[in-house]
Amino acid sequence: MPDWTSGYVADIGYTFGYYNELNPLRARFMLLSARLALPALGAACELGFGQGVSVNAHSAASPLDWYGTDFNPSQAGFAQQLAGSYADGAKLYDQSFAEFCARTDLPDFDYIALHGIWSWISDQNRATIVDFVRRKLKVGGVLYISYNTLPGWTAMVPVRHLLARHAEIMTAPGAGPAAKVESAVAFARKLWATNPAYARAHPRLGERLATIAAQDHHYVAHEYFNRDWVPMSFADMAGCLESAKVDFACSASPIEHVAETQMTAEQIALLKELPDETFRQSVRDFIVNQQFRRDYWVKGPRPLNALAYTEQLRAQRIILVAPRDEVTLTLDCVLGRTTMTEKIYTPLLDALADHQPRSLGQLEKDLRSSEITLAHLQQATLVLMEKGALALAQDDAAIALCRPRTESLNRTLISQARSSSDIGFLASPVLGGGVAVSRFHQLFLLARANDMPAPHEWALFTDRLLKAQQQRVLKDGAPIMDDAEMLRHLKEQADIFNEKRLPLLIALGIA
């Protein structure tokens, strides 16, 4: 009987994550930061969408027409259920890459994205994807792709093979994937406790094994236990994509656009000496010990002239997505913790404190007296995006178009929160994608939508719902067993939510 999984872990579901790098709004701003022409975006495709949280958030919250496939029918079925909950939902399939990419009813795409797929599939599937990009990505279109990178993964490669081999030959027949993961990781840690020479040669691997042991087994199974697992250098990736006629454009990580947070002045100067982009990126990966790349590639990138760059940058809208008093002026980066320039960031954060979208051009005018330039604002946007304090905002027309769809999708997502904390995201028409919203906050929103206007009512609603399912609230990592204490804790959380988080969710078009 043929193996429809192609060696990919399919008997344990993937996590319900949301990945902002897939958001076309981010792709456009990253390309703009790299001073490249922005594509017109109309049709988009996500290959290997997992549980479909990202593809549905982007489909509901943006004007684009989304398509996608995931070979796992359980995951595809859930994603299709979400897509059916709002008008003009994403067109999602449960086909293999070969089947989907051979379809004749697909449009040509302005944007093709795959996250957490490339390093975990076979050479044949990678070739299929490259051919699909060659045939179906429009001229000027954008490819987003992420993958495990060398040299950062070099030391871990033998350990991963050890884990996978243990799961294959040492686990009892019939053991489920979670048991295989737990047993293999426990064995590796037992081996490390004997202080082998490999552990002494790579002292940080013990920390990574401890991290793996604490991670969600669903994630670990998909990350380390597939048949195919291929970290790849940037040069090899560029070679793979050459026939698709795409060129490297820029990183999808905001902070990687701010070189001084990643490298010393001497290292930056060295890179500037290198005229070849592929070699320059390869050297950069050695400098920062890159482990995971998230990149945008373009079919025919075109540089922006100075006037077009300035005009488009001024038109970009941003919004503060964290309470103003919670945004610190420190940033953890490759070179360690750094302090952000107060005379730039404090006036900017104060100007955005009401959580209303503003263009960089408007902020440039408003903050002129503080001697804050457009260049300052562009870099500050990247830094604050990295901190998760700031996000890009769509224009008002797109927000109005998408709001009914995100409201419908969010009702479905919040309904899931009644029994599960799996999905910690909702869709925002302002952001064109998803934003983190915890289970309790989703339940508070559900109570509020059901004519319970006061925070203490939200707490009572949540308390009754949890107790009916014999579920308990965790506090400091331990369940609260006393009923009265649990309700008090929920009331405290509801008050904090009402004061700090609710105004933000209203501004984001979620509440």
C-alpha positions in Angstrom: 0.0 0.0 0.0 1.5 3.4 -1.0 2.6 5.7 1.8 0.4 8.8 1.3 2.4 10.6 4.0 5.7 10.6 2.0 7.5 10.1 5.3 6.0 13.1 7.0 4.6 12.8 10.5 0.8 12.5 10.0 -0.4 10.5 12.9 -0.1 13.4 15.3 -1.6 16.8 14.5 0.4 19.9 14.0 0.1 22.9 16.4 -2.4 25.6 15.8 0.1 28.4 15.3 -0.1 31.7 13.5 2.9 33.0 11.5 3.0 36.7 10.8 5.8 36.3 8.3 3.2 34.9 5.9 1.2 38.2 6.0 1.5 39.9 2.6 1.4 43.3 4.4 4.7 42.4 6.1 6.2 41.2 2.8 5.4 44.5 1.2 7.0 46.5 4.0 10.1 44.3 4.2 10.6 44.7 0.4 10.1 48.5 0.8 12.7 48.5 3.6 15.1 46.8 1.1 14.2 49.5 -1.4 12.6 47.2 -3.8 9.4 47.8 -5.9 6.2 46.6 -4.3 4.1 44.0 -6.2 0.4 44.4 -6.7 -1.1 41.6 -4.6 -4.3 39.9 -5.7 -4.0 36.1 -5.6 -2.0 34.2 -2.9 -1.2 30.6 -2.1 0.1 28.8 1.0 1.6 25.4 0.5 1.4 23.1 3.6 -0.9 25.3 5.7 -1.1 22.9 8.7 -4.2 23.5 10.7 -5.0 26.6 8.6 -4.9 29.3 11.2 -2.6 31.6 9.2 -4.1 31.0 5.8 -7.6 31.7 7.1 -6.6 34.7 9.2 -4.9 36.2 6.1 -7.8 35.3 3.8 -10.5 36.8 6.1 -8.4 39.9 7.0 -7.0 40.9 3.7 -8.5 41.6 0.2 -6.5 38.8 -1.4 -7.9 35.6 -2.8 -6.2 32.7 -1.0 -5.6 29.2 -2.1 -3.7 26.4 -0.4 -3.2 22.7 0.3 -2.1 20.4 3.1 -1.8 16.7 2.5 -3.1 15.8 6.0 -6.9 15.4 5.6 -7.6 16.0 9.3 -5.8 19.3 9.2 -7.3 20.2 5.8 -10.7 19.4 7.1 -10.3 21.7 10.1 -8.9 24.5 7.9 -11.8 24.1 5.4 -14.3 24.4 8.3 -12.7 27.7 9.3 -12.7 28.8 5.6 -16.4 28.1 5.5 -17.2 30.3 8.4 -16.7 33.6 6.5 -17.7 34.9 3.1 -15.4 34.2 0.1 -13.3 31.9 2.3 -9.9 30.5 1.3 -10.0 27.7 -1.3 -8.2 24.9 0.6 -7.5 21.3 -0.4 -6.1 18.2 1.1 -3.9 17.3 -1.9 -0.3 16.4 -2.0 2.1 19.0 -3.5 2.2 17.0 -6.7 -1.6 16.8 -7.0 -2.2 20.4 -6.1 0.6 21.9 -8.2 -0.7 20.0 -11.2 -4.2 21.5 -11.0 -5.3 23.4 -14.1 -7.9 25.6 -12.3 -5.5 27.7 -10.3 -4.8 31.3 -11.1 -1.3 32.7 -11.4 -0.2 34.0 -8.1 1.3 37.3 -6.9 2.4 35.7 -3.6 3.3 32.1 -2.8 4.3 31.2 0.8 5.4 28.1 2.7 6.5 28.1 6.3 8.1 25.2 8.1 7.9 23.0 5.1 11.0 23.1 3.0 13.4 21.3 5.4 11.0 18.5 6.2 10.0 17.2 2.8 11.6 15.0 0.1 13.8 16.1 -2.7 10.9 15.2 -5.1 8.5 17.5 -3.3 11.0 20.3 -3.2 11.4 19.9 -7.0 7.6 20.0 -7.4 7.4 23.2 -5.4 10.2 24.9 -7.4 8.5 24.0 -10.7 5.2 25.3 -9.3 6.9 28.6 -8.4 8.4 28.8 -11.9 5.1 28.2 -13.6 2.6 29.9 -11.3 4.3 32.9 -9.7 3.8 36.1 -11.7 6.6 38.3 -12.8 7.2 40.6 -9.9 5.6 38.1 -7.6 6.9 37.2 -4.1 7.9 33.9 -2.7 8.2 33.5 1.1 10.1 30.5 2.3 11.6 29.4 5.6 14.0 26.6 6.4 16.6 25.2 8.8 19.9 26.7 8.0 23.6 25.8 8.0 25.9 26.5 9.8 23.5 27.0 12.7 22.2 23.5 12.7 25.5 21.7 12.0 26.1 20.4 15.5 22.5 19.3 16.0 22.3 17.2 12.8 23.8 14.0 14.4 21.6 14.5 17.5 18.5 14.7 15.3 19.5 11.4 13.6 20.0 9.8 17.0 16.5 10.9 18.1 14.9 9.6 14.9 16.8 6.3 15.0 15.9 5.7 18.6 12.2 6.3 17.7 12.5 3.9 14.8 14.2 0.9 16.5 14.0 1.3 20.3 10.3 2.2 20.9 7.8 -0.6 21.6 5.7 -1.6 18.6 2.4 0.2 18.6 3.7 3.1 20.6 2.2 6.4 19.5 4.2 9.3 18.2 4.1 11.2 21.5 5.6 8.1 23.3 8.3 7.9 20.6 9.2 11.5 21.1 9.3 11.3 24.9 11.3 8.1 24.9 13.9 9.3 22.3 14.4 12.6 24.1 14.8 10.9 27.4 17.4 8.6 26.0 19.4 11.5 24.5 19.4 13.3 27.8 20.5 10.0 29.5 23.3 9.8 27.0 24.3 13.4 27.7 24.4 12.7 31.4 27.3 10.3 30.8 29.3 13.3 29.5 30.3 11.9 26.0 33.0 13.6 24.0 30.5 15.0 21.5 28.7 16.8 24.3 32.0 18.3 25.6 32.8 19.4 22.0 29.3 21.1 21.7 28.4 22.2 25.2 25.3 24.1 24.2 23.5 21.0 22.9 22.6 20.0 26.5 20.6 23.2 26.8 18.8 22.4 23.5 17.9 18.9 24.6 16.4 20.4 27.8 14.4 22.8 25.7 13.2 20.0 23.4 12.1 18.0 26.4 9.9 20.9 27.6 8.4 21.6 24.2 5.0 20.5 22.9 5.3 16.9 21.7 3.2 17.7 18.6 5.8 20.4 17.6 8.8 18.2 18.4 7.4 15.2 16.4 7.0 17.4 13.3 10.3 19.2 13.8 12.7 16.3 14.4 11.0 12.9 13.6 10.1 13.2 9.9 11.8 10.8 7.5 13.2 13.8 5.6 15.0 16.5 7.5 17.5 18.6 5.6 19.1 21.8 6.9 20.4 23.8 4.0 23.0 26.5 3.4 21.8 29.7 1.8 23.9 29.0 -1.3 22.2 25.6 -1.7 18.8 27.2 -1.3 19.7 29.8 -4.0 20.8 26.9 -6.2 17.5 25.1 -5.7 15.4 28.1 -6.6 17.5 29.2 -9.6 15.3 27.4 -12.1 12.2 29.2 -10.7 13.7 32.5 -11.8 13.4 34.1 -8.4 16.1 36.2 -6.7 16.7 36.8 -3.0 15.1 40.0 -1.9 15.3 40.3 1.8 14.7 38.7 5.2 11.2 38.5 6.6 12.6 39.2 10.1 12.3 42.9 10.9 15.4 43.0 13.0 17.6 41.5 10.3 17.0 44.7 8.4 18.8 46.6 11.2 22.3 45.3 10.7 23.9 47.0 13.7 21.8 44.9 16.0 23.1 41.7 14.4 26.8 42.4 13.7 29.7 44.5 14.7 30.9 47.4 12.6 33.9 45.3 11.5 31.6 42.5 10.4 29.3 44.9 8.5 32.3 46.4 6.8 33.4 42.9 5.7 30.0 42.1 4.2 30.1 45.4 2.2 33.3 44.2 0.5 31.5 41.2 -1.0 29.8 42.0 -4.3 28.1 38.6 -4.8 24.7 38.4 -2.9 24.7 34.7 -2.4 28.2 34.6 -1.0 27.4 37.7 1.2 24.4 36.0 2.7 26.4 32.8 3.3 29.1 34.8 5.1 26.4 36.6 7.1 25.0 33.3 8.3 28.4 32.3 9.7 28.7 35.7 11.4 25.4 35.3 13.3 25.3 31.5 13.4 22.0 31.4 11.6 19.8 28.5 12.4 16.5 29.4 10.7 16.0 31.6 7.7 12.8 33.4 6.8 13.2 35.0 3.4 11.3 36.8 0.6 12.3 36.0 -2.9 11.1 38.0 -6.0 10.6 37.0 -9.6 12.4 39.9 -11.2 13.1 42.3 -8.3 13.4 46.0 -9.3 15.0 48.7 -7.1 13.0 51.7 -6.1 14.3 55.2 -7.0 14.7 57.6 -4.1 11.4 59.5 -4.8 9.3 56.4 -5.0 10.9 54.9 -1.9 10.2 58.1 0.1 6.6 58.4 -1.1 5.7 54.8 -0.4 7.4 54.8 3.0 5.5 57.9 4.0 2.2 56.2 3.0 2.9 53.1 5.2 0.6 53.0 8.2 1.5 51.5 11.6 -0.3 50.9 14.9 0.8 50.2 18.5 -0.4 46.7 19.4 0.8 46.6 23.1 -0.2 48.8 26.0 2.0 51.9 26.0 3.2 51.4 29.6 4.3 47.8 28.8 6.7 48.7 26.0 10.3 48.9 27.3 13.2 50.6 25.7 15.4 47.5 25.6 15.9 45.0 22.8 17.5 41.5 22.9 19.4 40.8 19.8 22.4 38.8 18.5 24.9 41.2 20.1 23.1 41.1 23.4 20.7 43.5 25.1 20.7 47.0 23.8 19.0 50.2 25.0 16.8 52.0 22.4 17.3 55.7 21.8 14.9 57.4 24.2 14.6 60.7 22.3 13.3 58.8 19.3 11.2 56.0 20.8 9.5 57.8 23.7 7.9 60.5 21.5 6.9 57.9 18.8 5.3 55.5 21.4 3.5 58.4 23.0 2.1 59.5 19.6 0.8 56.0 19.0 -0.5 55.4 22.5 -4.2 55.7 21.5 -3.8 52.6 19.2 -5.0 54.4 16.1 -3.3 53.8 12.8 -1.1 56.5 11.5 1.1 56.9 8.4 4.8 57.4 8.8 4.4 60.6 6.8 1.9 61.9 9.4 4.2 60.9 12.2 7.1 62.6 10.5 5.1 65.9 10.5 3.8 65.4 14.1 7.3 64.6 15.5 9.3 67.2 13.5 9.8 69.2 16.7 11.5 66.2 18.3 13.9 66.1 15.3 12.7 62.6 14.3 13.3 61.9 10.6 11.6 59.5 8.2 14.8 57.3 8.4 14.4 57.2 12.2 10.7 56.2 11.9 11.5 53.5 9.4 14.1 51.9 11.6 12.0 52.3 14.7 9.1 50.5 13.0 11.4 47.5 12.3 12.7 47.4 15.9 9.2 47.8 17.4 7.8 45.1 15.1 10.6 42.8 16.3 9.5 43.5 19.9 5.9 42.7 19.0 4.9 46.2 20.1 4.0 47.6 16.7 2.3 46.2 13.6 1.6 47.4 10.1 -2.0 48.6 9.3 -4.1 48.3 6.2 -5.8 51.3 4.6 -9.4 52.2 5.7 -11.0 50.7 2.6 -9.4 47.3 3.1 -10.3 47.4 6.8 -14.0 48.1 6.0 -14.0 45.4 3.3 -12.5 42.7 5.6 -14.3 43.5 8.9 -17.4 41.4 8.3 -15.3 38.4 7.3 -13.0 38.7 10.4 -16.0 39.0 12.6 -17.4 35.8 11.2 -14.1 33.9 11.5 -13.5 35.2 15.0 -16.9 33.9 16.2 -15.8 30.4 15.1 -12.4 30.7 16.7 -13.8 32.0 19.9 -16.3 29.1 20.0 -13.4 26.8 19.9 -12.0 28.5 23.0 -15.0 27.3 25.1 -13.4 23.9 25.3 -9.8 24.3 24.2 -6.8 26.6 24.4 -5.4 25.3 21.1 -5.9 28.5 19.1 -4.5 31.6 20.7 -5.1 34.0 17.8 -7.9 36.0 16.3 -8.1 37.9 13.0 -7.8 41.7 12.7 -9.0 43.6 9.7 -6.7 46.4 10.7 -3.6 44.2 10.6 -4.6 42.1 7.6 -3.9 39.0 9.6 -3.8 37.5 13.1 -3.0 38.7 16.6 -2.4 36.8 19.8 -5.4 36.6 22.0 -5.3 34.1 24.9 -8.1 31.6 25.7 -9.4 33.5 28.7 -9.4 36.8 26.8 -11.4 35.1 24.0 -13.9 33.8 26.6 -14.2 37.3 28.1 -15.0 38.6 24.5 -17.6 35.8 24.1 -19.3 36.8 27.3 -19.2 40.5 26.3 -20.8 39.6 22.9 -23.5 37.7 24.8 -24.8 40.9 26.6 -22.6 40.7 29.6 -21.1 44.2 29.7 -19.3 44.1 33.1 -15.9 42.4 33.8 -17.3 40.5 36.8 -19.9 38.9 34.5 -17.1 37.8 32.1 -15.3 36.2 35.0 -18.5 34.4 36.2 -19.2 33.2 32.7 -15.7 31.8 32.3 -15.7 30.3 35.8 -19.0 28.4 35.1 -17.8 27.2 31.7 -14.5 25.8 33.0 -16.0 24.1 36.0 -18.6 22.4 33.9 -15.7 20.8 32.0 -13.8 20.1 35.2 -11.0 22.4 34.0 -8.9 24.6 36.3 -7.1 27.9 35.9 -3.3 27.8 36.2 -1.6 30.3 38.4 2.2 30.2 38.6 2.1 26.9 36.7 -0.1 25.1 39.2 -3.9 24.6 39.0 -6.1 26.7 41.4 -8.1 24.0 43.2 -10.1 26.3 45.5 -13.3 27.4 43.8 -13.5 30.8 45.5 -9.8 31.6 44.8 -10.3 30.6 41.1 -13.2 33.0 40.7 -11.2 35.8 42.4 -8.4 35.2 40.1 -10.6 35.3 37.0 -12.2 38.6 38.2 -8.7 40.1 38.6 -7.8 39.0 35.1 -11.1 40.3 33.7 -10.5 43.8 35.3 -7.0 43.9 33.8 -8.3 42.8 30.4 -11.0 45.5 30.6 -8.4 48.2 31.4 -5.5 47.2 29.1 -6.3 44.7 26.5 -9.9 45.4 25.5 -9.2 49.0 24.2 -6.5 47.5 22.0 -8.7 44.8 20.6 -11.4 47.3 19.9 -8.8 49.4 18.0 -7.8 46.3 16.0 -11.4 45.7 14.9 -11.6 42.5 17.0 -13.9 43.5 19.8 
